[in-house]
């Protein structure tokens, strides 16, 4: 039998999909050559917003139309967060919660034998839940290997459903991490990206922490770069920064989740820092890492965000000089505190604010890219398209060179950056 996997959402989901893909292949299933047709389709869902749920259902319905006799397996955050909502599962044959991915093959065998709908979702434990120790040896077509080292979140931001979908913080053991990274290095990967739901909390309650994970990854022969996924800013203390700065393989790009530059909004969001603390952390990182890049996410139109609050956030974002910002309007999420908060902002006003913030960060992006012109940087080339090669520097600046040499993909080469545009730099091989 052949299969496909449809992945929605974050890099953690991408990692988990690859782990399931390898598990399926190891057990004799064949990856379908047709991305739209398969005997078995696994849908790894995201539920970060209500829009995500609608997208999940749309894909499930589409797969059912195109594969009327196929088996649909739904897993990921949507069934885990809303197990009571059977409408989400009506076109699915097997439903597995976020704690049941390792039971994929037994569940599939059970369904093939009995042909009865199978739903297996259990609540996350509030303490002492074990880390689901999945493992990958590659990341498919990706040039960088995403390695999940942490799951769960204890923070309960007022807008976020993820602690309910992912449970409490738990972490991969260092020995398991090292063995996994050795495997991806043997398969030719030069860069690993450590990812998690609340990555900064890695090692919480254990005798290791995020710095240990970075040092572990950097120690593996063949790995030339180690990068972090999204991190919470207030957990970047002096000790952690110092240890990261001592690693020559560590990439100085920090995706520091901001959400808002207004202190009143941050408090309403139940974030654990204020704008002044965030600014100080950025300053420490820039002082410790040469030519570092700060990227972030910014939400606009949160419940109760006044015009004055929005203006404060706008000016704060402008003052930091981010290399890149993902701007998005707040979306009410069923099951969260903020969903029922008073003074919700109209969709029209949210879109207006998103446009204003978006225009500001586009300028910031262009200024950052312009600052890279004249530098000689190492670029990991990832893809060939339309007569040029594209890759990324250590600080995650996208660089293009005029070339059709596909053998350069997956290699790291020195490049002199000669010009910049609004969203990338152009370079020449040194």
C-alpha positions as CSV (number, residue, x, y, z in Angstrom):
1,X,0.0,0.0,0.0
2,X,1.2,3.5,-0.7
3,X,0.7,6.7,1.5
4,X,1.0,10.4,1.6
5,X,1.5,12.8,4.5
6,X,0.0,16.3,4.5
7,X,1.7,18.6,7.1
8,X,0.2,21.8,8.4
9,X,1.7,24.2,10.9
10,X,5.1,24.6,12.5
11,X,8.5,23.0,12.2
12,X,7.7,20.7,15.1
13,X,4.9,19.3,12.9
14,X,7.3,18.9,10.0
15,X,9.7,16.9,12.2
16,X,6.9,14.7,13.5
17,X,5.6,14.1,9.9
18,X,9.1,13.0,8.9
19,X,9.3,10.6,11.8
20,X,5.9,9.1,10.8
21,X,7.1,8.9,7.2
22,X,10.2,6.9,8.2
23,X,8.1,4.7,10.4
24,X,5.7,3.9,7.5
25,X,8.5,3.1,5.1
26,X,10.3,0.9,7.7
27,X,7.1,-1.1,8.0
28,X,6.8,-1.7,4.3
29,X,4.5,1.1,3.1
30,X,5.5,3.0,0.0
31,X,5.5,6.8,-0.4
32,X,3.1,7.6,-3.2
33,X,4.5,9.2,-6.4
34,X,1.2,11.1,-6.8
35,X,0.8,13.8,-4.0
36,X,-3.0,13.8,-4.5
37,X,-3.7,10.0,-4.7
38,X,-2.8,7.4,-2.1
39,X,-4.2,4.3,-0.4
40,X,-3.4,6.0,2.9
41,X,-3.3,9.7,3.7
42,X,-1.9,11.0,7.0
43,X,-3.0,14.6,7.9
44,X,-0.8,16.1,10.6
45,X,-3.0,19.0,11.7
46,X,-2.4,22.5,13.2
47,X,-4.9,24.2,15.5
48,X,-3.1,27.5,16.4
49,X,-6.1,29.5,15.1
50,X,-9.7,28.8,14.1
51,X,-8.6,29.5,10.5
52,X,-6.2,26.5,11.0
53,X,-9.1,24.2,11.9
54,X,-11.0,25.3,8.9
55,X,-8.0,24.6,6.7
56,X,-7.6,21.1,8.3
57,X,-11.3,20.3,7.5
58,X,-11.0,21.6,4.0
59,X,-8.0,19.4,3.3
60,X,-9.7,16.3,4.9
61,X,-12.7,16.8,2.7
62,X,-10.6,17.3,-0.4
63,X,-8.6,14.1,0.3
64,X,-11.8,12.2,0.8
65,X,-13.2,13.4,-2.6
66,X,-10.1,12.5,-4.4
67,X,-9.5,9.2,-2.6
68,X,-13.1,7.9,-1.9
69,X,-11.8,4.4,-1.0
70,X,-8.6,5.5,0.7
71,X,-7.8,5.5,4.4
72,X,-7.5,8.9,6.1
73,X,-5.5,9.2,9.3
74,X,-5.8,12.5,11.3
75,X,-3.3,13.3,14.0
76,X,-1.7,16.4,15.4
77,X,-3.0,19.3,17.5
78,X,-6.6,19.7,16.3
79,X,-7.9,16.3,17.6
80,X,-5.9,16.7,20.8
81,X,-7.3,20.2,21.6
82,X,-10.9,19.4,20.7
83,X,-11.4,15.7,21.1
84,X,-15.2,16.2,21.7
85,X,-15.7,17.8,18.3
86,X,-16.6,14.8,16.2
87,X,-17.4,17.1,13.2
88,X,-13.6,17.4,12.8
89,X,-13.3,13.6,12.3
90,X,-16.3,12.7,10.2
91,X,-14.3,11.9,7.1
92,X,-11.4,10.2,8.9
93,X,-10.9,6.5,9.5
94,X,-8.2,6.7,12.2
95,X,-7.7,9.6,14.7
96,X,-4.7,9.8,16.9
97,X,-3.9,12.4,19.5
98,X,-0.6,14.1,20.1
99,X,0.5,11.4,22.5
100,X,-0.2,8.5,20.1
101,X,2.0,9.0,17.1
102,X,4.2,6.0,18.0
103,X,1.0,3.9,17.8
104,X,0.5,4.8,14.1
105,X,1.5,1.4,12.7
106,X,-0.5,-0.7,15.3
107,X,-3.5,1.5,14.7
108,X,-3.3,1.1,11.0
109,X,-2.9,-2.7,11.2
110,X,-5.9,-2.8,13.6
111,X,-8.0,-0.8,11.1
112,X,-7.0,-2.9,8.1
113,X,-8.1,-6.0,10.0
114,X,-11.3,-4.7,11.5
115,X,-12.3,-1.9,9.1
116,X,-13.9,0.0,12.1
117,X,-13.3,3.7,12.7
118,X,-10.6,4.1,15.3
119,X,-10.2,7.2,17.6
120,X,-7.5,7.2,20.2
121,X,-7.0,10.4,22.1
122,X,-5.9,10.6,25.7
123,X,-5.4,13.8,27.8
124,X,-1.9,15.0,28.5
125,X,-0.7,14.4,32.0
126,X,-0.3,17.5,34.2
127,X,3.0,16.2,35.5
128,X,5.5,13.5,34.8
129,X,4.5,13.0,31.2
130,X,7.3,11.3,29.2
131,X,8.8,12.9,26.1
132,X,7.6,11.1,22.9
133,X,11.0,10.0,21.7
134,X,10.5,10.1,17.9
135,X,13.6,10.0,15.7
136,X,14.5,11.0,12.1
137,X,17.4,10.3,9.9
138,X,16.6,12.9,7.3
139,X,14.1,15.7,6.6
140,X,13.1,14.8,3.1
141,X,13.8,17.5,0.6
142,X,14.9,20.0,3.3
143,X,18.6,21.0,3.3
144,X,18.5,21.8,7.0
145,X,17.5,19.1,9.5
146,X,14.8,20.2,12.1
147,X,15.3,18.2,15.3
148,X,12.5,18.3,17.9
149,X,14.0,18.5,21.4
150,X,11.1,19.8,23.4
151,X,7.4,19.5,23.6
152,X,4.6,21.2,25.5
153,X,4.3,24.6,27.2
154,X,3.5,25.8,30.8
155,X,2.9,29.4,30.0
156,X,-0.8,29.7,29.1
157,X,-0.7,32.9,27.2
158,X,-4.3,34.2,27.2
159,X,-4.7,33.8,23.4
160,X,-3.1,30.4,23.0
161,X,-4.6,26.9,22.8
162,X,-1.3,25.1,22.4
163,X,-0.8,24.1,26.1
164,X,-4.0,22.2,25.8
165,X,-3.0,20.6,22.5
166,X,0.6,19.9,23.5
167,X,0.6,19.4,27.3
168,X,3.3,20.4,29.8
169,X,7.0,20.9,29.1
170,X,9.1,17.7,28.5
171,X,12.5,17.2,26.8
172,X,14.5,14.8,24.8
173,X,17.5,13.3,26.6
174,X,20.9,14.5,25.5
175,X,22.1,11.0,24.6
176,X,19.1,10.5,22.3
177,X,19.7,13.9,20.8
178,X,23.3,13.2,20.0
179,X,22.5,9.8,18.4
180,X,19.8,11.4,16.2
181,X,22.1,14.2,15.1
182,X,24.8,11.7,14.2
183,X,22.3,10.0,11.9
184,X,21.4,13.1,10.1
185,X,25.0,14.1,9.7
186,X,25.8,10.7,8.2
187,X,23.0,11.5,5.6
188,X,24.9,14.6,4.5
189,X,23.1,17.4,6.5
190,X,25.4,20.3,7.4
191,X,22.9,22.3,9.5
192,X,20.5,21.3,12.3
193,X,17.8,23.5,13.7
194,X,16.7,22.6,17.2
195,X,12.9,23.2,17.6
196,X,10.3,22.8,20.2
197,X,6.9,24.2,21.3
198,X,8.6,26.3,24.0
199,X,12.2,25.7,23.1
200,X,13.6,27.9,25.8
201,X,12.1,25.6,28.4
202,X,14.2,22.7,27.2
203,X,15.5,20.7,30.2
204,X,12.9,22.2,32.7
205,X,12.9,19.9,35.7
206,X,16.0,18.1,34.4
207,X,19.7,18.4,35.0
208,X,20.4,19.9,31.5
209,X,19.3,23.0,29.6
210,X,19.2,24.6,26.1
211,X,22.9,25.4,26.2
212,X,23.7,21.7,26.8
213,X,21.6,20.8,23.7
214,X,23.4,23.4,21.5
215,X,26.8,22.2,22.8
216,X,25.7,18.6,22.2
217,X,24.7,19.4,18.6
218,X,27.9,21.4,17.9
219,X,30.0,18.4,19.1
220,X,28.9,16.2,16.2
221,X,31.3,15.7,13.4
222,X,29.9,16.7,10.0
223,X,27.5,19.3,11.5
224,X,28.8,22.8,10.6
225,X,25.9,24.9,11.8
226,X,23.5,24.8,14.7
227,X,20.4,27.1,14.8
228,X,17.6,27.6,17.2
229,X,13.9,27.8,16.4
230,X,11.6,30.3,18.0
231,X,12.5,31.2,21.6
232,X,10.9,33.1,24.5
233,X,12.9,36.2,25.2
234,X,13.0,36.4,29.0
235,X,14.6,33.0,29.2
236,X,17.7,34.2,27.4
237,X,19.8,34.9,30.5
238,X,23.4,36.0,30.7
239,X,24.7,32.4,31.4
240,X,22.8,31.0,28.4
241,X,24.0,33.8,26.1
242,X,27.6,33.3,27.2
243,X,27.6,29.6,26.5
244,X,26.0,30.0,23.1
245,X,28.5,32.7,22.1
246,X,31.3,30.2,22.9
247,X,30.2,27.9,20.1
248,X,31.7,28.7,16.8
249,X,29.1,26.6,14.9
250,X,26.2,28.4,16.5
251,X,24.2,30.6,14.1
252,X,23.6,34.2,15.4
253,X,19.9,34.4,14.4
254,X,17.4,34.8,17.2
255,X,13.7,34.5,16.6
256,X,12.6,36.2,19.8
257,X,8.8,36.0,20.1
258,X,7.5,39.5,20.8
259,X,3.7,39.6,20.0
260,X,3.4,43.3,21.1
261,X,5.6,46.2,21.9
262,X,3.0,47.7,24.3
263,X,3.3,46.7,28.0
264,X,-0.4,46.9,28.6
265,X,-1.1,44.5,25.8
266,X,1.7,42.1,26.9
267,X,0.2,42.0,30.3
268,X,-3.3,41.2,28.8
269,X,-1.7,38.5,26.8
270,X,-0.1,37.0,29.9
271,X,3.4,37.3,28.4
272,X,6.2,37.1,30.9
273,X,8.3,40.2,30.1
274,X,7.8,43.9,29.2
275,X,9.1,45.9,26.4
276,X,12.1,47.3,28.4
277,X,13.2,43.8,29.3
278,X,12.9,42.7,25.7
279,X,15.0,45.6,24.5
280,X,17.7,44.7,27.1
281,X,17.9,41.1,25.9
282,X,18.2,42.2,22.3
283,X,21.0,44.6,23.3
284,X,22.9,41.7,25.1
285,X,22.5,39.4,22.1
286,X,23.8,42.1,19.7
287,X,26.8,42.8,22.0
288,X,27.6,39.0,22.2
289,X,27.1,38.0,18.6
290,X,28.7,39.8,15.7
291,X,26.3,40.6,12.8
292,X,23.4,38.9,14.6
293,X,19.9,39.0,13.3
294,X,16.7,39.5,15.3
295,X,13.5,38.2,13.9
296,X,10.1,38.0,15.6
297,X,6.3,37.7,15.4
298,X,3.9,40.6,16.1
299,X,0.2,40.4,16.7
300,X,-2.0,43.4,16.0
301,X,-5.6,44.0,17.0
302,X,-5.5,42.0,20.3
303,X,-8.6,42.2,22.4
304,X,-8.7,45.7,24.1
305,X,-5.7,47.0,22.1
306,X,-6.4,50.8,21.8
307,X,-5.1,53.1,19.1
308,X,-2.6,54.3,21.6
309,X,-1.5,50.7,22.5
310,X,-1.0,50.0,18.8
311,X,1.0,53.1,18.3
312,X,3.3,52.1,21.2
313,X,3.8,48.7,19.7
314,X,4.5,50.2,16.3
315,X,7.1,52.5,17.6
316,X,8.8,49.8,19.7
317,X,9.0,47.5,16.7
318,X,10.5,50.3,14.6
319,X,13.1,51.1,17.3
320,X,14.4,47.5,17.5
321,X,15.3,47.2,13.8
322,X,14.3,43.6,13.2
323,X,15.7,41.7,10.3
324,X,12.3,40.1,9.6
325,X,8.9,40.2,11.3
326,X,5.8,38.0,10.8
327,X,2.8,40.3,11.3
328,X,-0.6,38.8,11.8
329,X,-4.0,40.0,13.1
330,X,-5.3,38.5,16.4
331,X,-7.8,35.7,15.8
332,X,-10.2,34.6,18.6
333,X,-9.4,31.1,19.6
334,X,-12.2,29.0,21.2
335,X,-11.1,27.6,24.5
336,X,-8.8,30.5,25.5
337,X,-9.2,33.3,28.0
338,X,-8.8,36.1,25.4
339,X,-11.6,34.7,23.2
340,X,-14.2,36.0,25.7
341,X,-12.4,39.2,26.6
342,X,-14.3,42.5,26.2
343,X,-13.5,45.2,23.6
344,X,-12.7,42.9,20.7
345,X,-11.3,44.7,17.7
346,X,-13.2,44.7,14.4
347,X,-11.8,42.6,11.5
348,X,-11.5,45.8,9.4
349,X,-9.5,47.6,12.1
350,X,-7.2,44.5,12.6
351,X,-6.5,44.4,8.8
352,X,-5.8,48.1,8.8
353,X,-3.3,47.8,11.7
354,X,-1.7,44.7,10.1
355,X,-1.2,46.7,6.9
356,X,0.4,49.6,8.8
357,X,2.7,47.3,10.8
358,X,3.5,45.3,7.7
359,X,4.7,48.4,5.8
360,X,6.9,49.4,8.7
361,X,8.6,46.0,9.0
362,X,9.2,45.8,5.2
363,X,11.3,49.0,5.6
364,X,13.1,47.4,8.5
365,X,13.7,44.3,6.5
366,X,15.2,46.2,3.6
367,X,17.5,48.2,5.9
368,X,18.8,45.0,7.5
369,X,19.5,43.4,4.1
370,X,21.2,46.6,2.9
371,X,23.5,46.4,6.0
372,X,24.8,43.0,4.7
373,X,26.1,44.4,1.4
374,X,29.9,44.2,1.2
375,X,30.3,41.4,3.7
376,X,31.8,38.0,2.9
377,X,29.6,35.3,4.5
378,X,29.2,31.5,4.4
379,X,26.1,30.5,2.5
380,X,24.4,27.1,2.8
381,X,22.8,26.7,-0.7
382,X,19.4,25.1,-0.6
383,X,17.7,25.2,-4.0
384,X,18.1,25.9,-7.6
385,X,15.4,28.0,-9.4
386,X,15.2,30.0,-12.6
387,X,18.9,30.3,-13.2
388,X,20.0,31.2,-9.7
389,X,21.0,29.4,-6.5
390,X,19.5,30.4,-3.2
391,X,20.8,29.8,0.3
392,X,21.2,31.4,3.7
393,X,24.0,32.9,5.7
394,X,24.6,32.0,9.4
395,X,22.3,35.0,10.4
396,X,19.7,33.7,8.0
397,X,20.1,36.3,5.3
398,X,18.7,34.9,2.0
399,X,21.3,35.1,-0.7
400,X,21.1,34.4,-4.4
401,X,23.9,33.9,-6.9
402,X,23.7,33.5,-10.6
403,X,24.4,29.8,-11.2
404,X,22.7,26.7,-12.5
405,X,25.2,24.3,-10.8
406,X,22.9,22.1,-8.8
407,X,25.8,20.3,-7.3
408,X,26.3,23.3,-5.0
409,X,23.0,22.6,-3.2
410,X,23.7,21.3,0.3
411,X,27.1,22.8,0.3
412,X,28.5,25.8,2.3
413,X,30.5,28.3,0.2
414,X,31.9,31.8,0.9
415,X,30.0,34.5,-0.9
416,X,30.5,38.2,-1.2
417,X,27.2,40.1,-0.9
418,X,27.2,42.7,-3.6
419,X,23.6,44.1,-3.5
420,X,20.3,43.9,-1.8
421,X,16.6,44.1,-2.6
422,X,13.5,44.3,-0.5
423,X,13.6,40.6,0.5
424,X,17.0,39.1,-0.4
425,X,20.7,39.8,-1.2
426,X,22.6,39.0,-4.3
427,X,26.1,37.7,-4.1
428,X,29.1,36.3,-5.9
429,X,31.1,33.2,-5.0
430,X,34.5,34.0,-3.5
